[in-house]
Amino acid sequence: MEVVRNLNVESFGKLRLFYTRVLSLGDVIVKRHCKIWDFQSLNVVIGIGSFLSFLFAITCAYLYLFPSVQPVIRSYEISKPGSSISKPSSSIEKCNVFEGKWIPDESYPLYNASQCPFAESGFNCLANGRRDRGYLKWRWKPKNCEILRFNASEILEKLHGKRVVFVGDSLSRTQWESFVCMLMTGVDNRRSVYEVNGKKITKQIRFLGVRFTTYNLRVDFYRSVFLVQPSYAPRRAPKRVKSTLRLDQLDDISREWIDSDVLIFNSGHWWTPTKLFEMGCYFQVGKSLKLGMPINTAFRKALGTWASWVETMVNTNKTSVFFRTFESSHWGGKNRNTCKVTRRPWSNTRGQDRSSISDNIIKVVKKMRVPVRLLHVTQMGAFRSDGHVGTWGDHPSVPDCSHWCLPGVPDMWNEILLSGLLTMKNVPLQ
């Protein structure tokens, strides 16, 4: 503080000297020309000159003392690799954690899927015969900062007594499985962690919940691929209509999501002609069928319904809400039906870093009246052509370039999620 005080005194001393010289220069100029000015004009000029000199001196002082004034953007804290999560930084720096690159890191993976009872066998690529292990050794490095390193024991303490809920499609279930397996590495008594209904992890179950007894923590998954309410075809509907999506009504299971501390949504992979029109599923608003409504328009309408529900039904002072954007797939060929999993990440995104689904999500979230944080994973996933299940899933004859191996890319989504939760101010977990 003494150094700062001395600097300020010295700075103002220099400014006073500068100001005196400016006034002296003005006086010299005035004297040279006083012969052609009358006394009244001279007083006016001296007054104007003094005022302008004063303004100039004040401006110089401001620029000298405050050389750069930049807007503060609240984001995740800057940290060094391996730093503890328990002490958030008091300085908030500009950092978009979703802009960066994948770098090799031998400390990964974070867990062994074969030792986690909650990892679906279809995502355990190593156990299903994948021989190369390079895809496990990559960490996402943001451009201007670091993501806090994962520490299971500290996070379990932070989440004590909380309820974390994932809502969405099979990619949400993958993130849920990753989240649970990551936390399992910090548990001493593995028998204290169990699925609340004794269910085995499968694709079609509507609800899965894991309790960490020691920490009174629940981590739940709800399958709601469209987020809005599926319904039967209305009476007198055309024969091709087998079912509808009620775009103006959120999924009725949403009543079970409200009582949570962290709520993470995703949707997008089922909003395709194959999953909708070819299955006889069309859109409905109120009692009106919307047979000609484009999928993109319907998705925006559904997101609007979701946003209204969050704004009116969720207490965001208690619940931290996240929405994860579309996850890049790497299907190739003319018909997008060829799956070739590489041994290393792509060096560029090859156009996979943009998605109309993600664009719609971002637009809706930005207009919301309550705080909802985006997990904008589209770009970071675009590089990871090496991370998909491929032929190392439940059905080797049916390649998969949509879902991810576990451990793998979804672990990084969760690291970013936890880093955001535990370092941002005014969240219920702190």
Buried (B, 14 or more C-beta within 10 A) or exposed (E): EEEEEEEEEEEEEEBEEBBEEBBEEBEEEBEEEEEEEEEEEBEEBBEEBBEEBEEEBEEBBEEEEEEEEEEEEEBBBBBEEEBEBEEBEEEBBEBBBBEBBBEEBEEBBBBBBEEBBBBBBBBBBBEBEBEEEEBBBBBBBBEEBBBBBBBBEBBBEBBEEBBBBBBBBBBBBBBBBBBBBBBBBBBEEEEEBBBEEEEEBEEEBEEBBBBBEBBEBBBBBBBBBBBBBBBEBEEEBEEEBEBBBBBBBBBEBBEBBBEBBBBBBBBBBBBEEEBBBEEBBBBBBEEEBBEEBEBEBBBBBBBBBBBBBBEEEBEBEEBBBBBBBBBBBBBEEEEEEEBEBBEBBBEEBEEBBEBBBBBBBBEBBEEBEBBBBBBBBBBBBBBBBBBBBBBBBEEEEEBBBBBBBBBBBBBBBBBBBBBBBBBBEEBBBE
